[in-house]
């Protein structure tokens, strides 16, 4: 290939710079007229009020423009030479760096992606508008990556040639399979069966109603603590995230520490539950489970744990019971739980008055929120990792994802009753009523968390994108009893499911029992400890569990609480 003369190259470069400047102006103009009304889930309102034109912080805009022009010129001047590894795992293979056209395409994409995200950061607007813009731009940038398209993905093309097209044929088979099952495969789901190689801790269902089954687990110790232990998992997922495999089962760990352990296994709602409300889940779910464990074990007090939305449900149940003058729970543990919904992270982009009103009209009086809708929403919070990574691997490369128990659980979605969901949206994410004394009425009681005066253990994950660490920590400001807060490394699930035997990650604690208003101030005074937080929690829980007594020899109690079926029961096996 003949290279242009220095004079010709100079002329080309000047023209390129001119076009860059023009393109920048067009990009800013397009950004300023962006319509944010459409940043809602696909089945959202057909029309929302038009958004005003966006304004930018001029200093940031000028800095971004200069940076863009400099980097674009450097990319252009580098020519189509390739050979430079790109610092993005989507383009990290040798197939990209060794192909000049592919390398230039990927480099241009990354430059434009950084610039678009920079433009989003430069918008002069309120926090929610900024979050929505960032979210919308992130989704668009992730979807338009050249790695997502056969015509541009050099790695996919190389594999197709090497396999004589077999990878593409296998990709089509994978696509048809996923269309039939209704969701993108994140793991080889054929390798798992609930009760066979996940959710295998030995136990029995000893009570059930239309909302949940209560599972009692077989003791692993000769003695158990006199106060039984009840786990309330989120009803938007299945309980066996706490019982994946024996070596990482939180439930098995609790049993092994000498606790007589029970878990709520929520029913996967069908049309017969389309009218069920938040109150129903509090009264006939959490409160009924607490009372059942008390009656079954003859214990005056029990210990309870709530995980994610299960923690929110537990907090409401405790507040309702306190309003009735009842305090059956001796201590409560809240794992990655939102009670104060001031800091809700990226999920805030979906929630405003128009969206909540739409959901109330759509299903507030009845109906089901399909489990796959919820699963898709959570996946698109991390689009590159949880969506496009599998689109490329499954369909373009023709690869089968490896078996992974956590991702199998993640794909085993659950439905939600519409009235439950609509109440939850308005009273928590939109209006944050739970932390306003008397503002929320639950089960006929005006709840006041100041009356939930009991020892609590509160856990938050440092990199949690669903319950931000500040949101988890905020519970310390509203629960008046003795508190212990711990911050774990990693995210919403990996931070929680971190068995001590794995010797992974760290956790942070403060022993001065000070809880400043800002989580960052708490973190500054915290000390890092290697390994799992489970051991710290176990020591804490034992101090609130009373004396040890002989372990029961049978499940349940008498005729009323006899064994219905072996754990994990049939409720957890129902697919959405």
N, C-alpha and C positions, 0 to 999 in steps of 0.2 A: 504494500500500500504506500503510495507516494504522499509524503507529508507536505502541507502547505508551506510556502516560503515565509520567512519572518514577517514581511509586510502583509502578506495575505492573512497570516495567522492573527496579526494585530488587528486587522480590519474585522475578521470574524469575531474576535474576542470583544471588540467594541460593540458590535451589533448584538452579541450575546448579552453583554451588560445592559444595553438599552432594553432588550426584551425582558430581562430579569426585572428591571425597575417597573416596566409596564405590568408584568405579571403580578408583582407585589401589590401594586395599586389595585388591580382587579380582585386579588385575593382579599385584601382588606375591605373593599367595597362589598364583596359577597358576604363576608363575615358580619359586616354592620347590619345587613338586612336579613340575617338569619332568623327564621321563625322557630321559636322554641315551643310552640303549641303542640308539636307532634312528639315531644319527648315523653311518651307514655307507652305502656305495653301495647302490643298489636291490637288487642281487642278493646282499647280505650275509647273515649268519646270521639265521635266523628268530627267534631269541631270544637275548638277551644278559643278563647279570646286571643286575638293577634298580639304578638309580642312587640314591644317598641324596638326601634333601631338601637343597636348596641353602640356604646361609646368605649374608647380605649384610653388607657393611661399613656399619654404621649411619650413620656420618657422611655417606658418599656417598649413602646411601638418602634421608636427610633433605634433603640438598642437591638431589637429583634431584626429590624430591617437590615442594619449594618452587618449583623452576624449572618443573616441569610445570604446576602450578596457575597460576602467573603467566602462562605463555605460552598456556595454554588459555583463561584468562579474557580475555587480550588478543585472541585469535582470535575468541572469542565476541562480545566487545564491539565488535569491528570490524564485525560483522554480515555479511550477505551482500551486501557492496558491490562486491567485486571491484576490478579496475583496478590491482592491485599485482602486478608481475612476480614470479614465484617463482624463488628462486635454486637451481634444479635444472633441468638441461637437458631432463628428461622433461616438464616443465611450463612451458617457457620461451616457447612460442608464444603469440601474441595470443589464440588461441582459448580458452586457459585463463584468462588474466587478465581477459578481457572478459566472461566468463560467471561471475556471482557464485556460483552453485551449484558449478560446476566448481572455481573458485578456492578455495572453502571446503573442498570435498572434498580437494583436493590439499594445502591447508594443514594440515588435520586429519591426513592421512596422514603428512606430513613430521614433524609434531609427535610423533605416536605412534611413528614410526620412530626418531626421535632418542631418545625416552624408552626404548624397548625396547633399543636399543644401549647406552644409559646403564645400564639395569638389568643388562645382560650384563657391563658393566665393573665394576659394584658387587658382583658375586658374590665371596664370600670362598672361594676354592678354589685348588687347585694349578694350575700353568700350563697343563697339557694340558686340564684340565676347563674352564678359562676360554676357551681357544682353541676348544674344541668348542662351548661355549655361544655364543660370538661368531659362529662359522661357521653354526650352526643358525639363530640369530636373523637373521643377514644373508640367508640363503637365504629364510626366511619373509617377511621385510620386502620383499625384491626381488620375490618372486613375487606379493605381494598389492598391489602398487602399482596405483592406479586407472588409470594409463596402460596397463596390460596388458589392460584389459577394454573391449569395445565400449560397454557400458552407461554407462561413466564417462569415457571418453576424449573430451573435447570436441574435440580436434584431429581425431581420426578421424571423429567425427560430422560435423564441418564439411566435411571432404573428401568424405565419402559424399554429402552433400547437393549439393555443388558439382559432383561428377562423375556425379550421378544414379545412384548405386549402383555405378558401374563399378569404383571402388576396392575395394569389398567383393567383387565378382565376381572381380577379378584376385587378391585376397587368397586366395580359395578355391582358385583355380588354383595359386597358389604353395604353398598348404598341401598339396594333393594331390601336387604334384611332389616336395615334400620328404618326404612320407610314403613315396613310391615309392623315393626315393634313400636314405632311412634316416637323414638328418640335416638340421638346419636350414641353409639356404643362407646363407653369410656373404659370398659374392661370386658373380658370374656365372661359374660354372665352365665354361660352354660356350666362353668366350673364351680358354681356356688348353689347351695340349697339351704334355706333357713332351717335350722334344727339339725342339719347334718354336718356342715363345716363352718357355719357362723351361727351365733346364738346357741351355743352348746352347753353352757353351764347347767348342771343338773338341778331340776326343780319341778314344780307342779303348779298348775292353775288351781287356785283354791276359792276364787270368787269371780263372778262376772256379772256385768249389767250391759245395757246397750252401748255404753261409752267405753268401757275398758275391761280387760281381764287383769286380775291381780295374781302375780306369780310369786310364790314363795320358793326360796332356794335352799337346797340341802346343805346343812352346816358342814364345814370342813374342819371344825375344831371340836374338842370334847365339851368345851363350855362356850357359851355366848353371853354377850352383855344383856342386861335385863331390859334395856330400852331398845326395841327393835328399830330397824333402819328402813325407811321407805324412799325409793327413788321415783321422781316424776320427770320423765323425759319430755321433750317437745312433742306436741301432737302433729307438727308439720313434718316430722320424720318418724322413723320407726325406732323403737327402743334399743335395738341391738347394736347401735353404734357404741353402746356401753358394754357390749358383750360380743365383740367380733371374733376373736380367737382366744384360746386360753392364756396365751402369753401377753395379750394386751387388753384383757377384759377388766374393766373397772368394776363390774359386778362381782366377778370371781375374786378380785382383790379384796373387796369389802367383806365378802364371805370368809376369805382366808384370814382376815384380821379379827374374826370372832364376832361379827355382827349378824344377827338374825335378819336376813335381808329380803326385802320385798320390792317389786317393781311394778309400775303401772304400764301395761301394754295397751295403748290406745287402739280402739277400733278404727279401721280405715273406712271413713264414711261413704255410704252409698245414698241413693235417692231417699231412702227411708229416714235419713238423718238431715235432710235438706233444710229443715226448719230449726235446727238446734242452734242455741245461742251461746254467747260467752258465759252467761249465768249457768246454763246447763252444764258446761264443762267444769265450772267451779264447784257447783253444788253436788252434781251427780258424778263428777270425776274426782277432783282432788280432795274435797271434804269427805266424800264417801270413802275414798281410799284410806284416808287418815283414820276415820271411825272404824273401818273394817279391820285394819291392822291392830288398833287398840282392842277391839272386841276379841279378835282371834287369839291374840297373845296375852290377854288380860293385863296389859300394860296401861298404867295411868297416863304415861307420857311416851312419845316416840321421838326419834330424830328423823328429819326429812331433808331431801336434796332435790333441787330443781335445776334442770339443765336447759339453757336458752329459753325458749318460750315456756318450757315447763317451769322454769324459775319464776317467770312473770305470773303464771297460773298459781304457783305455790304462794307467792307474795299476796295475791288477791285472796286466796283461801284463808291465809293466816289473818288478814285484815278483817275479813267477814267474821271469822270465828272470834276475833278480839272484840268486834262490835257487839257480838252476842254474849260476851263475857266468858268465852271459852278459850283455854290455852292448852291444847293437848300436845303441842309440839315443844320439845325441850330445847332443841337447837335446829338451825336451818343452814344448809349450804346452798349457795347460788353460784352456778358455773356459767360463765359468759352470758349473763342475764341482764336484760334491760328492765329497770323499774322506772328510772328517770329517762325520758326519751328526748332529752335536750341534744345529746350527741349521738346521732344514729348513723353517721358515716355516709357512705355512698347511697344507701337506700333512701335517703332524704330526697333524691332527685325525682322519685316517683310520687311523692306525697304532697299534694296541695288540696285546697278545698274542692276544686273542680273534680279532681280524680276521685276523692273520697265520696263526693255526692254521686258520681257516676256509679261507683261500686255499690252504694246504698240503693240506688234505683235498680241496678242490675240484679242484685242478689240479697239485699238487706232484709227482704221479707221471705226469702226462700231460694234455694238453689245450691249448687256446689261450685267451689273453686277447684278446678281440676289440678291434680298433683303435678302434672307435667308443666302446667303454667308456672307454678311456683319454682319447679326445678329449673326451667329455662331462665327465669328471672335471676336466680342465684348464679347460674352459669355465666350469664352475660355481665355479671359484676367483674369477672376476670375472663374476658373474651378470648384472649390469645391462649391461655392455659386450658380453659375448660370448654372451648367451642372449636376454634379454628385449628388448634393442634390436632384434634381428633378428625376434623374434616379432611385435613391434608393427609394424615397418617392412614385413616381408614379408606378413603375414597380415591385419592390421587396416588398414593404409594401402594395401596392394596395390602396394607398391614393389618393384622389382627391385634388389638390391644391385649397386653398380658393380663392374667388374672390378678386382681387386687381387691381385697375384701372391702376396704373403705369406699372405693369407687362403685363396687356392687351395691353397697348400702346407699350411696348417693343417688343411684339410679332407681332405687326401690321407693318410688314417690308415694305420697299420701294426699288424699283430697281433704278439703276443709268445708264445713257447712258455711253457706253464704252469710247468714246473720252473725255467726261467730266472727267471721273475717271482717265484716263491715263495722261491727262494734269495736273490734280491736284496732282497725285503722284510725277511726275517729278519736277514740279515747286515749290512745297511746301516741302513735306517730304524729297525728295532726294536732291534737289539743293537749297532750301530755297531762292528763287529768289525774293519773294515779298518785302523783306526788303532791297534789293540791288537796289538803285535808277537806273531806266532805264533797269534793267536786265530782267524783265518780260514784254511782250507785251500782252495787254488785249484789245480786241475790237479795235485793230489798234493803241492803245496808249501805249507808254512806261510809265509805272506807277512809281510814286515817292510818297511814303507816306509822305514825308516832305511837300508836297503841301496840304495834308489833314489837314488843320489848322482850327479846330473847337473844341468846348468843348466836352470832352468825359468822360464817366463813364465806368470804366472797372471793371468787377467782375471775381474773380477766387475762386474755391472751394479748401479748404485745402487738402482734401483727394482724389481729382480727379485723376483717373487712366487713363483717356482718354485725358484730357487737364491738365497736371500737373500745380500746382500753379505757378511754375517758368515760364512755357510757357505762361500762361494767363498774368502774370505780365510783361513779356517782351514787350508787346505792349506799355507800358509806355515809353520805350526807343526810340520808332520810331514815335509816333504821337506827333506833336509839339504843339498842342493847350493846353488850360487849362485842367488839368486832375484830376480825383478823382478815386482812386483805393480802392476797398474793398475786403477783404478776408472773405469768409463764411465758416462755419464748414460743414463737411460731404463731399459728393462726387459730381459727375458730374450732377446728376439729383436732388437728395435729397437736396443738398445745394442750388440749384436754386429755386426749388418748395418748398418754406418755408414761408407760409403765416403768417402774424403777429398774427392773431387770435390764431394760434396754440401755440404761445409762446415757440417755440423750438429753440435749438441751439444758436449759438452766431455768431457775425461777428466782424472783426477787422478793424480799421481805423487809419489813421494818419492825423492830422489837420495841420501839418507844411508844407504840399505840397512838401515834398522832396521825390525824387524817385531815390534812389541809384541803381546802376547797378544790384546788387544781391538782389533777393527777400528776402533772409534771413536777410539782413541788414534792409530792409524795415520792416520786421516782428518785429525785435528787438525794433523798435521805435513806433510800433502800440499799440493801446489800445483796449482791448476786450470790446465789448458791448453785453449785453444779447439780445436774440430774433432775429427776422428777419431783414435782410438788406433792405427789400422792402421799409420801411418807410424812410430810408436815401435816397434811390434812388428817391422816390417820391418827397421828398423835393427838391432834386437837379433838377429833370426834370421840376418841376413847375417854377423854377427860369429861365428856358430857353424856356418857353412856351408862353410868351406874356400875353396880357390882356385876360379877360374872355368875351365871347360873348354868345348870346342866343343859346341854343342847337338846332340843326336842327330838324324839325318835320317829315321829311321823309328821306328815304335812297337815296343815289345816287344824281344825278343831271340831270334833263331833260331827253331827249330821249336817249342821248349817254350813260349815266350811270344809267339806270333804273334797278330795281330789277330783277335779273335773276332767283334766287331761294333763299329759306331761308337758313340761315347758319345751319350747317357747309358746305353745298354744296356737290356736288357729287364727286369732285376730291378726297377729303379726304377719301371717302368710297371705292375707288377702291383698291382691294387687290393685292399684288404682285404676 
